Amino acid sequence: MLLNNYAVLFMLTLCQCTLRAETGSKPIERIDGISIAASRELIDSAKLTPITVTGAEWVALMPYGFVRKDEGVIHFNSERQWIGERVEGIENDIEICQKKNMKIMLKPHVWVSRGEYTGNFIPEETGWNSLEISYKNYILEFARVAEDCHVELFCIGTEWREFIKQRPEFWNGLIDSVRSVYSGQLTYAANWDEYRETPFWNKLDYIGVNAYFPLTEKEYPTTSELVKAWEPFCQQLADKSEQTGKQILFTEYGYRSVAGTTIKPWESYNDLPESVEAQQNALEGLYQAVWQRKWMAGGFLWKWYTIEPRWWKRRPTDYTPQEKPAMEVVRKWYWNN
């Protein structure tokens, strides 16, 4: 009988090790995070203190890459880029954040020239081969940084709808390659209208969603109206979580402080009247609707500036909660989580 018990214990341990090798280590606790904008300067430890005051224990750092539509090659870690976008800057910023006892999601993010939406990007002249080779190099470079710096969570991409739809084999192979160099948790940041069709959630640890769901046509909806508007989206998210056995992580979420911010939350450059109340209500509605759901892993608020950018005069209508009443909403939910 004792021998049989040992045999059972051995088989259970073997199964657990196999599962971990396939899907990463065990899930992380609830994530209360903030996305830090890359900047021209390295992060100063003192500039992180206001983030810790919100109750956020996680930050997302974003080493940007860039691609021109007529070229189809990802450019990254260039001397022409800001220090906060390059390997040396990211390594420094990780160290500073870790000294503040912050956990990190490293989230490579590609900008397309002329403001084109990444999800619609299809390479023209050079074709898919050049894009795939350069993108794999880009992702593996920062996956190695994540491993060397003991980063808890790594995001393999952001809003690549057409790239994934047309080249699923590449993405499955990319995940395997990342797993070979990085031992932490993995996710992908799918847009709100993309995540239900993303084909590789079974290979990742979280279903990552950039949660800019269109909630209402009203400029000034009440919090209760917004909570109700979340109901169909919550059902869709719950169904996907149950189907895959994975929790939902809002890899981005947030609202501009403008009237109508919940109509098309992804629109960042339209000229709308300032409204700090609309931003407050939008965030309160989101937290009330989703933050305590069993399928909800947490998320990263978009976004925070550790230095004032050149266009800081636009801050009153930007997504950041800095110096706005929305800070109190974030603080309430993050501290009480």
N, C-alpha and C positions, 0 to 999 in steps of 0.2 A: 504493500500500500504506500509506504514512504517513497519507494522508488518511482511509483506511478505519479505521485504528487510532484516530485522533482521533474519528471518528464513533462508534465502539464505546464509547470512553471517555466521550464526552458522554452517550450513551444510558444507560450504567451509572450515571453520576452523577445523571441525571434520575430514574431509577428509585429510587435510594437516597433522593433528596430527597422523592419522592412517598410512599415507604413511611414515611419519618420523619414526614411531615405527617399520615399516617393513624394511626400508632400511637405517636407520641412519639419521643423521642430514644433512643439505644442503651441496652440494659439496664445497670443499675448493678451494681457488684461485690457479692459476698456481703454481706448485711446482718446484722450482729450488733447487735440493737437492744433498747432497754428503753422501756416505756411510762411516761411521767411523769404522775402524777395531777394534775389541775388543783387549784389551792389558792386560799385566801383572800389569799395574798401572792404577790408577784412572785418569780421564781426568783432565788436568790442564787448567784453564780458558785461560791462555796466549796462549796455544797451539791451541785454537779455533780461535784466531784472523786471522791467514792466511786463514781460511775457510770463514770467513765473508768478507775478502778482495775480494774473488772470486765473491761475490754477492749472494752466496748461503744463503737462508733463512731457509732451512730445512736440517736436518741430519737424517740418519737412524742409529739406534743403534741395535746391534745384540747380544742378549744373546744366546750363542750357547748351543745346546744339542748334545749328542753323542749316537750312537747306534752301537752295534756289530751285524753283520749279523746272527751269530749262536745263538744270544740271543733274539733279537727283542724287547728290552726294552730301552726306552729313558732315559738316565742319564742326569741330569741337576742340577744346583745350588749346585754342590759338592764343598767341600773344596779343592779338588784336581784341580779344574778349576781355570783359571785366574780370578782375581777380576772383570775384565771388562766383564766377561761372567755370573756372578752371580747376584742374586737379589740385594744385598747390593751395588755392583758396578754400576749396571744399575740405581738404584735409585739416587745414587750420580751423575752419569753422566748426567741423565735427568735434575737434579737441576742445574748443571753447565751450560748446554746448554741453559736452559730456562733463566738463568741470562744474557746470551748473546743475548736474544730475538730470539732464534732459535726455530722453530717448529720441531716436532719429529715424525718420524715413528718408532715404536718399531717392530722389525722384527726377531722373533725367527727363528733360522736356525740350522738344524741338519746335522752333519757330520757323514758319515758312515765309519766304520773301513776299513782299507786297501784301502782307496781311491776310494771305489765304488761310482758310481753316484747315488745320492739320488733317482732320478726318476725311476731307475730300481730296487729299493729295495723291496724285498718280504721277510717277516720273515720266518725262517726255522723251528726250533724246537718248539718254544713256540707258534707260530701261531699269528693270527691277534689279538686275544683278549688281550694279554699282550701289544702288540704295541699300540692298541687303548686306553687302560686304561692309560698307561704311557704318551702317546702323549697328551691326553686330560688334564691330570694333568699339564703337561709342559705348554701347551698353556694357560690354565685358570690361572695358577700362574702368568704369565706375563701379561695377560689381566687385572688382578686385579691391578698389578703394574701400567699399563697404565691408568686405571681409577683413581686410588688414586693420581697419579702424573699429571693428566690432560693432558695426551698425546693425540695429535690430530688424529693420524692414527695408526692403529694396523694391522699387517699382520699375518694371521692365519697359514701360512706355506710357504715353499719354495721348488718348483720343486719335488712334490710328485706324479708324473704321475701315476705309477702303483698302489700306495696306493689309489689314488682317483678313478682310473678306476675300481678297484676290490671292493672297499668299499664305494660307494657313499653315502649310508645311514648314515654311520658314520660321514662323512663330513657335511652333512646337519644338523645333530644333533649337531655337534660341533659348527657350526655357531650360532645356536639357543642358545647354552650354553654360548658362548662368548657374544652374545647380552644381555644376562641376567645380566652380570657383568660389561660390558663396554659400554659406551654411545657414543663413538666417531665413526669415520669413519673406515670401514673395507675393506681390500683387501686380495688377495692371490697372491704370486709371482710364476706365471706359467712360465716354460721355453718357449722360442720362438717357439718351435715345439709342444707345448702342449696346449697353451691357447685356440685354436679354439675348442678343445674337452672338456674343463673343464666345468662341468655341472651345477655349482651353482652360476654363475655370477649374476643371478637375486637376490640373497640374499646378495650381497656385494655392496659396493659403487663405486669401481673402478675395471676395468679389469687390473690386475697387470701382467706385462710381463717382464721377464728377457731378454733383447733385444739383444741377441748375434746372430743376423741373419747373415748367410753366404752371403756376398754381391758380391764377385768377386773371380776369380782365379789369379788375378794379385798381384804381390808383392808390386808394387808401383802405385796403381791407382790414377788418379787425383780426385780432389773434385767433378768436374762435372760428372765424370764416377760413382762415388759413389752415388751421388744424383739420377742419373738415375737408378742405381741398387736398390735403395730403393723403386722405384715405385710399383712393384708388392706387396711388403710387406705392403706398405702404404695402398694399396687398400684392402688387407685382414684385416688390422687393422680397417680401416674405415667401412668395411662391418660388422665387429663384433661389433663395437661401435653402429652402426645404428640398428643392430638386437637386441641388449640388452638395448639400451638407456643409456649406461654407457660410460664414458670417459676412454681412455687408459692411464695407468700410467706405465712408465718404472721403475719397482721396482729395477732393476739394468740395467745399460748400461755402456759400456766402452771398451777401446781397449788398448792392450799392445803397448809399444813403440818398435815394431819390424817390420821388413819387412814381408809383408803378413798378417798383423794383422786383415784384414777384410775377410780373407779366411775362417777361423774357429775361430771366436773371443772368443769362450768358452775355447779353449785350452790354459791353463795357464803355462804348464811346458815344452813345446817343446823348443828345442834349436834353436832359430832363431836369425839372426843378428840384432843388435840394430838399430832402426830408429825412431828418434823423429819426423821426417817429416811424416812418415806413421801414427803415432798416431794423429798428428795435422790434417792431411787431413781426417782421419776417423771421428774424432769428428766434424769437420766443415761440412762434408757431412751429418752426422746425424742431426745436428742442422738445416741445410738448408732444409733438406728433411721433417722433422717431427715437429719441435718445435713450429711452428705457425699454425699447423692444428687445426681445431675446435674440433676434437675428442681427441686432445692430452692434458692430464692433467699435463704433466711434467715428472720428473723422478729423480733418484738418481744415480749419477756418482759413479762407482766402481773403486777404493776406496781410502781412505785417512788414513794416520797413524799419530796419535797424539804423539806417541813416535817411535823412530827408532827400528824396530824389529831386531832380531839377524841376519836375512838374508838381512839386508838393502843393502848389497853390490849388491844384485840382482835388486835394484831399477831401474837402467837404462833400464831394459826390462820388468818391472812390469806394471800393469794397472794404478798405481797412476800418476797423472799429476804433482806431487810435484817436484819442481826444474827442470821442463821441459818446453819447449815452448808451450805445450798443455794448460798450465795454462792460457795463453793469450786468447786462443779460448774459454775456459770455461768462463772466466771473461767477454769477449765481449758479449756472449749470455746471461749470467745470469744478468748482469747489465742492458742490453737493453731490457730485457723481459717485 
